[in-house]
Amino acid sequence: MLVVDEVLSVGDFVFQRKSVEKMRQVMKGGTRCVRVAQLRAVADLCKRGMLLDHGNGPALGQATR
């Protein structure tokens, strides 16, 4: 399991792009990814998502824009 916390909000564009590509490679191998992120970033990388609002929820479903 890969746990990622706002990694895409730091660094320059090249770092962010490399980070996204690495996460995609890891996820293709069957690794589950837990991300704490903005909703758009989750929709770009994930098929399904879980939304928690101040610990309340969860709302589970397809990650869409």
PDB file of N, CA, C and O in Angstrom:
ATOM      1  N   MET A   1       0.852  -1.168   0.000  1.00  0.00           N
ATOM      2  CA  MET A   1       0.000   0.000   0.000  1.00  0.00           C
ATOM      3  C   MET A   1       0.896   1.229   0.000  1.00  0.00           C
ATOM      4  O   MET A   1       1.849   1.322   0.773  1.00  0.00           O
ATOM      5  N   LEU A   2       0.579   2.150  -0.863  1.00  0.00           N
ATOM      6  CA  LEU A   2       1.311   3.408  -0.982  1.00  0.00           C
ATOM      7  C   LEU A   2       0.447   4.511  -0.389  1.00  0.00           C
ATOM      8  O   LEU A   2      -0.688   4.710  -0.823  1.00  0.00           O
ATOM      9  N   VAL A   3       0.972   5.228   0.595  1.00  0.00           N
ATOM     10  CA  VAL A   3       0.250   6.345   1.207  1.00  0.00           C
ATOM     11  C   VAL A   3       0.924   7.630   0.759  1.00  0.00           C
ATOM     12  O   VAL A   3       2.122   7.815   0.972  1.00  0.00           O
ATOM     13  N   VAL A   4       0.155   8.519   0.139  1.00  0.00           N
ATOM     14  CA  VAL A   4       0.688   9.761  -0.426  1.00  0.00           C
ATOM     15  C   VAL A   4      -0.095  10.929   0.148  1.00  0.00           C
ATOM     16  O   VAL A   4      -1.326  10.929   0.124  1.00  0.00           O
ATOM     17  N   ASP A   5       0.612  11.920   0.662  1.00  0.00           N
ATOM     18  CA  ASP A   5      -0.041  13.080   1.272  1.00  0.00           C
ATOM     19  C   ASP A   5       0.400  14.354   0.568  1.00  0.00           C
ATOM     20  O   ASP A   5       1.480  14.877   0.840  1.00  0.00           O
ATOM     21  N   GLU A   6      -0.427  14.849  -0.329  1.00  0.00           N
ATOM     22  CA  GLU A   6      -0.215  16.131  -1.024  1.00  0.00           C
ATOM     23  C   GLU A   6       1.139  16.245  -1.726  1.00  0.00           C
ATOM     24  O   GLU A   6       1.704  17.336  -1.798  1.00  0.00           O
ATOM     25  N   VAL A   7       1.661  15.143  -2.239  1.00  0.00           N
ATOM     26  CA  VAL A   7       2.960  15.192  -2.899  1.00  0.00           C
ATOM     27  C   VAL A   7       2.930  16.062  -4.157  1.00  0.00           C
ATOM     28  O   VAL A   7       3.954  16.630  -4.536  1.00  0.00           O
ATOM     29  N   LEU A   8       1.790  16.172  -4.798  1.00  0.00           N
ATOM     30  CA  LEU A   8       1.732  16.928  -6.044  1.00  0.00           C
ATOM     31  C   LEU A   8       1.586  18.427  -5.835  1.00  0.00           C
ATOM     32  O   LEU A   8       1.530  19.183  -6.805  1.00  0.00           O
ATOM     33  N   SER A   9       1.525  18.862  -4.599  1.00  0.00           N
ATOM     34  CA  SER A   9       1.416  20.294  -4.344  1.00  0.00           C
ATOM     35  C   SER A   9       2.783  20.927  -4.087  1.00  0.00           C
ATOM     36  O   SER A   9       2.865  22.124  -3.811  1.00  0.00           O
ATOM     37  N   VAL A  10       3.849  20.142  -4.175  1.00  0.00           N
ATOM     38  CA  VAL A  10       5.200  20.657  -3.953  1.00  0.00           C
ATOM     39  C   VAL A  10       6.044  20.436  -5.206  1.00  0.00           C
ATOM     40  O   VAL A  10       5.696  19.632  -6.071  1.00  0.00           O
ATOM     41  N   GLY A  11       7.146  21.154  -5.287  1.00  0.00           N
ATOM     42  CA  GLY A  11       8.076  20.979  -6.390  1.00  0.00           C
ATOM     43  C   GLY A  11       7.615  21.663  -7.657  1.00  0.00           C
ATOM     44  O   GLY A  11       6.537  22.253  -7.725  1.00  0.00           O
ATOM     45  N   ASP A  12       8.473  21.563  -8.662  1.00  0.00           N
ATOM     46  CA  ASP A  12       8.161  22.178  -9.949  1.00  0.00           C
ATOM     47  C   ASP A  12       7.382  21.204 -10.827  1.00  0.00           C
ATOM     48  O   ASP A  12       7.103  20.076 -10.419  1.00  0.00           O
ATOM     49  N   PHE A  13       7.039  21.637 -12.016  1.00  0.00           N
ATOM     50  CA  PHE A  13       6.230  20.838 -12.927  1.00  0.00           C
ATOM     51  C   PHE A  13       6.904  19.506 -13.264  1.00  0.00           C
ATOM     52  O   PHE A  13       6.239  18.471 -13.308  1.00  0.00           O
ATOM     53  N   VAL A  14       8.208  19.525 -13.501  1.00  0.00           N
ATOM     54  CA  VAL A  14       8.928  18.302 -13.860  1.00  0.00           C
ATOM     55  C   VAL A  14       8.850  17.285 -12.717  1.00  0.00           C
ATOM     56  O   VAL A  14       8.614  16.102 -12.961  1.00  0.00           O
ATOM     57  N   PHE A  15       9.045  17.735 -11.477  1.00  0.00           N
ATOM     58  CA  PHE A  15       8.942  16.848 -10.316  1.00  0.00           C
ATOM     59  C   PHE A  15       7.532  16.273 -10.196  1.00  0.00           C
ATOM     60  O   PHE A  15       7.364  15.080  -9.945  1.00  0.00           O
ATOM     61  N   GLN A  16       6.537  17.111 -10.374  1.00  0.00           N
ATOM     62  CA  GLN A  16       5.154  16.658 -10.265  1.00  0.00           C
ATOM     63  C   GLN A  16       4.835  15.612 -11.327  1.00  0.00           C
ATOM     64  O   GLN A  16       4.201  14.599 -11.032  1.00  0.00           O
ATOM     65  N   ARG A  17       5.270  15.853 -12.553  1.00  0.00           N
ATOM     66  CA  ARG A  17       5.018  14.907 -13.645  1.00  0.00           C
ATOM     67  C   ARG A  17       5.702  13.571 -13.384  1.00  0.00           C
ATOM     68  O   ARG A  17       5.110  12.516 -13.614  1.00  0.00           O
ATOM     69  N   LYS A  18       6.953  13.608 -12.901  1.00  0.00           N
ATOM     70  CA  LYS A  18       7.659  12.373 -12.577  1.00  0.00           C
ATOM     71  C   LYS A  18       6.967  11.618 -11.444  1.00  0.00           C
ATOM     72  O   LYS A  18       6.910  10.388 -11.455  1.00  0.00           O
ATOM     73  N   SER A  19       6.446  12.352 -10.473  1.00  0.00           N
ATOM     74  CA  SER A  19       5.737  11.731  -9.351  1.00  0.00           C
ATOM     75  C   SER A  19       4.472  11.022  -9.818  1.00  0.00           C
ATOM     76  O   SER A  19       4.189   9.904  -9.386  1.00  0.00           O
ATOM     77  N   VAL A  20       3.720  11.662 -10.691  1.00  0.00           N
ATOM     78  CA  VAL A  20       2.483  11.073 -11.214  1.00  0.00           C
ATOM     79  C   VAL A  20       2.802   9.804 -12.006  1.00  0.00           C
ATOM     80  O   VAL A  20       2.134   8.784 -11.839  1.00  0.00           O
ATOM     81  N   GLU A  21       3.803   9.865 -12.853  1.00  0.00           N
ATOM     82  CA  GLU A  21       4.163   8.691 -13.651  1.00  0.00           C
ATOM     83  C   GLU A  21       4.610   7.535 -12.758  1.00  0.00           C
ATOM     84  O   GLU A  21       4.260   6.385 -13.023  1.00  0.00           O
ATOM     85  N   LYS A  22       5.369   7.818 -11.717  1.00  0.00           N
ATOM     86  CA  LYS A  22       5.811   6.764 -10.793  1.00  0.00           C
ATOM     87  C   LYS A  22       4.616   6.148 -10.070  1.00  0.00           C
ATOM     88  O   LYS A  22       4.560   4.929  -9.908  1.00  0.00           O
ATOM     89  N   MET A  23       3.659   6.972  -9.631  1.00  0.00           N
ATOM     90  CA  MET A  23       2.473   6.441  -8.965  1.00  0.00           C
ATOM     91  C   MET A  23       1.677   5.553  -9.912  1.00  0.00           C
ATOM     92  O   MET A  23       1.170   4.510  -9.500  1.00  0.00           O
ATOM     93  N   ARG A  24       1.562   5.951 -11.172  1.00  0.00           N
ATOM     94  CA  ARG A  24       0.835   5.128 -12.150  1.00  0.00           C
ATOM     95  C   ARG A  24       1.523   3.780 -12.345  1.00  0.00           C
ATOM     96  O   ARG A  24       0.855   2.749 -12.423  1.00  0.00           O
ATOM     97  N   GLN A  25       2.859   3.781 -12.424  1.00  0.00           N
ATOM     98  CA  GLN A  25       3.603   2.527 -12.571  1.00  0.00           C
ATOM     99  C   GLN A  25       3.372   1.609 -11.375  1.00  0.00           C
ATOM    100  O   GLN A  25       3.120   0.416 -11.543  1.00  0.00           O
ATOM    101  N   VAL A  26       3.457   2.160 -10.186  1.00  0.00           N
ATOM    102  CA  VAL A  26       3.281   1.372  -8.967  1.00  0.00           C
ATOM    103  C   VAL A  26       1.865   0.805  -8.907  1.00  0.00           C
ATOM    104  O   VAL A  26       1.674  -0.354  -8.538  1.00  0.00           O
ATOM    105  N   MET A  27       0.883   1.612  -9.265  1.00  0.00           N
ATOM    106  CA  MET A  27      -0.512   1.179  -9.212  1.00  0.00           C
ATOM    107  C   MET A  27      -0.813   0.110 -10.259  1.00  0.00           C
ATOM    108  O   MET A  27      -1.644  -0.766 -10.016  1.00  0.00           O
ATOM    109  N   LYS A  28      -0.153   0.163 -11.425  1.00  0.00           N
ATOM    110  CA  LYS A  28      -0.349  -0.868 -12.446  1.00  0.00           C
ATOM    111  C   LYS A  28       0.109  -2.229 -11.951  1.00  0.00           C
ATOM    112  O   LYS A  28      -0.398  -3.257 -12.399  1.00  0.00           O
ATOM    113  N   GLY A  29       1.064  -2.244 -11.030  1.00  0.00           N
ATOM    114  CA  GLY A  29       1.559  -3.486 -10.459  1.00  0.00           C
ATOM    115  C   GLY A  29       0.643  -4.067  -9.397  1.00  0.00           C
ATOM    116  O   GLY A  29       0.955  -5.106  -8.815  1.00  0.00           O
ATOM    117  N   GLY A  30      -0.474  -3.420  -9.139  1.00  0.00           N
ATOM    118  CA  GLY A  30      -1.434  -3.945  -8.175  1.00  0.00           C
ATOM    119  C   GLY A  30      -1.373  -3.304  -6.803  1.00  0.00           C
ATOM    120  O   GLY A  30      -2.159  -3.653  -5.922  1.00  0.00           O
ATOM    121  N   THR A  31      -0.448  -2.368  -6.606  1.00  0.00           N
ATOM    122  CA  THR A  31      -0.347  -1.682  -5.323  1.00  0.00           C
ATOM    123  C   THR A  31      -1.538  -0.756  -5.132  1.00  0.00           C
ATOM    124  O   THR A  31      -1.924  -0.036  -6.053  1.00  0.00           O
ATOM    125  N   ARG A  32      -2.107  -0.774  -3.963  1.00  0.00           N
ATOM    126  CA  ARG A  32      -3.194   0.143  -3.626  1.00  0.00           C
ATOM    127  C   ARG A  32      -2.586   1.462  -3.177  1.00  0.00           C
ATOM    128  O   ARG A  32      -1.546   1.491  -2.519  1.00  0.00           O
ATOM    129  N   CYS A  33      -3.240   2.538  -3.538  1.00  0.00           N
ATOM    130  CA  CYS A  33      -2.731   3.866  -3.233  1.00  0.00           C
ATOM    131  C   CYS A  33      -3.745   4.618  -2.386  1.00  0.00           C
ATOM    132  O   CYS A  33      -4.921   4.703  -2.740  1.00  0.00           O
ATOM    133  N   VAL A  34      -3.289   5.159  -1.273  1.00  0.00           N
ATOM    134  CA  VAL A  34      -4.116   6.004  -0.427  1.00  0.00           C
ATOM    135  C   VAL A  34      -3.569   7.417  -0.576  1.00  0.00           C
ATOM    136  O   VAL A  34      -2.408   7.676  -0.260  1.00  0.00           O
ATOM    137  N   ARG A  35      -4.415   8.337  -1.063  1.00  0.00           N
ATOM    138  CA  ARG A  35      -3.972   9.700  -1.299  1.00  0.00           C
ATOM    139  C   ARG A  35      -4.787  10.674  -0.481  1.00  0.00           C
ATOM    140  O   ARG A  35      -6.006  10.551  -0.362  1.00  0.00           O
ATOM    141  N   VAL A  36      -4.100  11.628   0.072  1.00  0.00           N
ATOM    142  CA  VAL A  36      -4.749  12.765   0.717  1.00  0.00           C
ATOM    143  C   VAL A  36      -4.488  13.923  -0.226  1.00  0.00           C
ATOM    144  O   VAL A  36      -3.356  14.387  -0.360  1.00  0.00           O
ATOM    145  N   ALA A  37      -5.546  14.387  -0.879  1.00  0.00           N
ATOM    146  CA  ALA A  37      -5.301  15.342  -1.953  1.00  0.00           C
ATOM    147  C   ALA A  37      -6.550  16.112  -2.323  1.00  0.00           C
ATOM    148  O   ALA A  37      -7.644  15.862  -1.816  1.00  0.00           O
ATOM    149  N   GLN A  38      -6.349  17.048  -3.218  1.00  0.00           N
ATOM    150  CA  GLN A  38      -7.464  17.774  -3.798  1.00  0.00           C
ATOM    151  C   GLN A  38      -8.261  16.813  -4.675  1.00  0.00           C
ATOM    152  O   GLN A  38      -7.697  15.877  -5.243  1.00  0.00           O
ATOM    153  N   LEU A  39      -9.546  17.035  -4.784  1.00  0.00           N
ATOM    154  CA  LEU A  39     -10.416  16.115  -5.515  1.00  0.00           C
ATOM    155  C   LEU A  39      -9.994  15.937  -6.972  1.00  0.00           C
ATOM    156  O   LEU A  39     -10.066  14.827  -7.499  1.00  0.00           O
ATOM    157  N   ARG A  40      -9.561  16.994  -7.621  1.00  0.00           N
ATOM    158  CA  ARG A  40      -9.167  16.892  -9.033  1.00  0.00           C
ATOM    159  C   ARG A  40      -7.995  15.935  -9.197  1.00  0.00           C
ATOM    160  O   ARG A  40      -7.984  15.129 -10.128  1.00  0.00           O
ATOM    161  N   ALA A  41      -7.014  16.009  -8.312  1.00  0.00           N
ATOM    162  CA  ALA A  41      -5.854  15.126  -8.397  1.00  0.00           C
ATOM    163  C   ALA A  41      -6.261  13.668  -8.223  1.00  0.00           C
ATOM    164  O   ALA A  41      -5.711  12.789  -8.886  1.00  0.00           O
ATOM    165  N   VAL A  42      -7.209  13.406  -7.344  1.00  0.00           N
ATOM    166  CA  VAL A  42      -7.681  12.042  -7.139  1.00  0.00           C
ATOM    167  C   VAL A  42      -8.364  11.545  -8.402  1.00  0.00           C
ATOM    168  O   VAL A  42      -8.111  10.419  -8.832  1.00  0.00           O
ATOM    169  N   ALA A  43      -9.214  12.348  -9.001  1.00  0.00           N
ATOM    170  CA  ALA A  43      -9.931  11.949 -10.216  1.00  0.00           C
ATOM    171  C   ALA A  43      -8.977  11.672 -11.368  1.00  0.00           C
ATOM    172  O   ALA A  43      -9.252  10.809 -12.201  1.00  0.00           O
ATOM    173  N   ASP A  44      -7.859  12.390 -11.428  1.00  0.00           N
ATOM    174  CA  ASP A  44      -6.898  12.187 -12.506  1.00  0.00           C
ATOM    175  C   ASP A  44      -6.162  10.860 -12.387  1.00  0.00           C
ATOM    176  O   ASP A  44      -5.766  10.290 -13.404  1.00  0.00           O
ATOM    177  N   LEU A  45      -5.969  10.355 -11.178  1.00  0.00           N
ATOM    178  CA  LEU A  45      -5.162   9.150 -10.972  1.00  0.00           C
ATOM    179  C   LEU A  45      -5.948   7.917 -10.559  1.00  0.00           C
ATOM    180  O   LEU A  45      -5.472   6.798 -10.747  1.00  0.00           O
ATOM    181  N   CYS A  46      -7.128   8.091 -10.006  1.00  0.00           N
ATOM    182  CA  CYS A  46      -7.831   6.966  -9.379  1.00  0.00           C
ATOM    183  C   CYS A  46      -9.141   6.645 -10.082  1.00  0.00           C
ATOM    184  O   CYS A  46      -9.803   7.524 -10.632  1.00  0.00           O
ATOM    185  N   LYS A  47      -9.500   5.362 -10.052  1.00  0.00           N
ATOM    186  CA  LYS A  47     -10.786   4.936 -10.595  1.00  0.00           C
ATOM    187  C   LYS A  47     -11.892   5.101  -9.557  1.00  0.00           C
ATOM    188  O   LYS A  47     -13.018   5.464  -9.896  1.00  0.00           O
ATOM    189  N   ARG A  48     -11.569   4.832  -8.297  1.00  0.00           N
ATOM    190  CA  ARG A  48     -12.542   4.933  -7.215  1.00  0.00           C
ATOM    191  C   ARG A  48     -11.974   5.820  -6.111  1.00  0.00           C
ATOM    192  O   ARG A  48     -10.759   5.955  -5.968  1.00  0.00           O
ATOM    193  N   GLY A  49     -12.859   6.412  -5.346  1.00  0.00           N
ATOM    194  CA  GLY A  49     -12.412   7.290  -4.281  1.00  0.00           C
ATOM    195  C   GLY A  49     -13.295   7.204  -3.057  1.00  0.00           C
ATOM    196  O   GLY A  49     -14.401   6.665  -3.096  1.00  0.00           O
ATOM    197  N   MET A  50     -12.778   7.747  -1.970  1.00  0.00           N
ATOM    198  CA  MET A  50     -13.525   7.841  -0.723  1.00  0.00           C
ATOM    199  C   MET A  50     -13.374   9.273  -0.231  1.00  0.00           C
ATOM    200  O   MET A  50     -12.256   9.775  -0.110  1.00  0.00           O
ATOM    201  N   LEU A  51     -14.478   9.923   0.050  1.00  0.00           N
ATOM    202  CA  LEU A  51     -14.476  11.302   0.511  1.00  0.00           C
ATOM    203  C   LEU A  51     -14.834  11.344   1.989  1.00  0.00           C
ATOM    204  O   LEU A  51     -15.885  10.851   2.399  1.00  0.00           O
ATOM    205  N   LEU A  52     -13.959  11.931   2.774  1.00  0.00           N
ATOM    206  CA  LEU A  52     -14.219  12.161   4.190  1.00  0.00           C
ATOM    207  C   LEU A  52     -14.289  13.659   4.410  1.00  0.00           C
ATOM    208  O   LEU A  52     -13.465  14.397   3.870  1.00  0.00           O
ATOM    209  N   ASP A  53     -15.234  14.118   5.174  1.00  0.00           N
ATOM    210  CA  ASP A  53     -15.382  15.532   5.491  1.00  0.00           C
ATOM    211  C   ASP A  53     -15.234  15.698   6.987  1.00  0.00           C
ATOM    212  O   ASP A  53     -16.175  15.444   7.739  1.00  0.00           O
ATOM    213  N   HIS A  54     -14.054  16.125   7.428  1.00  0.00           N
ATOM    214  CA  HIS A  54     -13.741  16.269   8.843  1.00  0.00           C
ATOM    215  C   HIS A  54     -13.998  14.975   9.613  1.00  0.00           C
ATOM    216  O   HIS A  54     -14.512  14.981  10.732  1.00  0.00           O
ATOM    217  N   GLY A  55     -13.616  13.852   8.965  1.00  0.00           N
ATOM    218  CA  GLY A  55     -13.787  12.549   9.588  1.00  0.00           C
ATOM    219  C   GLY A  55     -15.157  11.938   9.422  1.00  0.00           C
ATOM    220  O   GLY A  55     -15.374  10.795   9.826  1.00  0.00           O
ATOM    221  N   ASN A  56     -16.091  12.671   8.836  1.00  0.00           N
ATOM    222  CA  ASN A  56     -17.444  12.146   8.619  1.00  0.00           C
ATOM    223  C   ASN A  56     -17.532  11.515   7.236  1.00  0.00           C
ATOM    224  O   ASN A  56     -16.830  11.924   6.311  1.00  0.00           O
ATOM    225  N   GLY A  57     -18.372  10.548   7.107  1.00  0.00           N
ATOM    226  CA  GLY A  57     -18.535   9.864   5.832  1.00  0.00           C
ATOM    227  C   GLY A  57     -18.469   8.373   6.095  1.00  0.00           C
ATOM    228  O   GLY A  57     -18.987   7.944   7.126  1.00  0.00           O
ATOM    229  N   PRO A  58     -17.914   7.604   5.304  1.00  0.00           N
ATOM    230  CA  PRO A  58     -17.310   7.989   4.035  1.00  0.00           C
ATOM    231  C   PRO A  58     -18.315   7.961   2.898  1.00  0.00           C
ATOM    232  O   PRO A  58     -19.343   7.287   2.967  1.00  0.00           O
ATOM    233  N   ALA A  59     -18.000   8.696   1.869  1.00  0.00           N
ATOM    234  CA  ALA A  59     -18.732   8.606   0.613  1.00  0.00           C
ATOM    235  C   ALA A  59     -17.814   7.844  -0.334  1.00  0.00           C
ATOM    236  O   ALA A  59     -16.717   8.313  -0.641  1.00  0.00           O
ATOM    237  N   LEU A  60     -18.242   6.690  -0.795  1.00  0.00           N
ATOM    238  CA  LEU A  60     -17.450   5.846  -1.673  1.00  0.00           C
ATOM    239  C   LEU A  60     -18.036   5.847  -3.067  1.00  0.00           C
ATOM    240  O   LEU A  60     -19.254   5.915  -3.234  1.00  0.00           O
ATOM    241  N   GLY A  61     -17.170   5.771  -4.079  1.00  0.00           N
ATOM    242  CA  GLY A  61     -17.688   5.683  -5.431  1.00  0.00           C
ATOM    243  C   GLY A  61     -16.641   5.958  -6.477  1.00  0.00           C
ATOM    244  O   GLY A  61     -15.448   6.045  -6.188  1.00  0.00           O
ATOM    245  N   GLN A  62     -17.115   6.092  -7.705  1.00  0.00           N
ATOM    246  CA  GLN A  62     -16.251   6.351  -8.840  1.00  0.00           C
ATOM    247  C   GLN A  62     -15.638   7.742  -8.700  1.00  0.00           C
ATOM    248  O   GLN A  62     -16.339   8.712  -8.412  1.00  0.00           O
ATOM    249  N   ALA A  63     -14.338   7.831  -8.903  1.00  0.00           N
ATOM    250  CA  ALA A  63     -13.652   9.125  -8.843  1.00  0.00           C
ATOM    251  C   ALA A  63     -13.838   9.813 -10.193  1.00  0.00           C
ATOM    252  O   ALA A  63     -13.292   9.371 -11.203  1.00  0.00           O
ATOM    253  N   THR A  64     -14.599  10.879 -10.203  1.00  0.00           N
ATOM    254  CA  THR A  64     -14.853  11.628 -11.442  1.00  0.00           C
ATOM    255  C   THR A  64     -14.516  13.085 -11.206  1.00  0.00           C
ATOM    256  O   THR A  64     -14.405  13.538 -10.067  1.00  0.00           O
ATOM    257  N   ARG A  65     -14.359  13.792 -12.271  1.00  0.00           N
ATOM    258  CA  ARG A  65     -14.026  15.211 -12.166  1.00  0.00           C
ATOM    259  C   ARG A  65     -15.212  15.949 -11.737  1.00  0.00           C
ATOM    260  O   ARG A  65     -15.158  17.169 -11.583  1.00  0.00           O
TER     261      ARG A  65
END
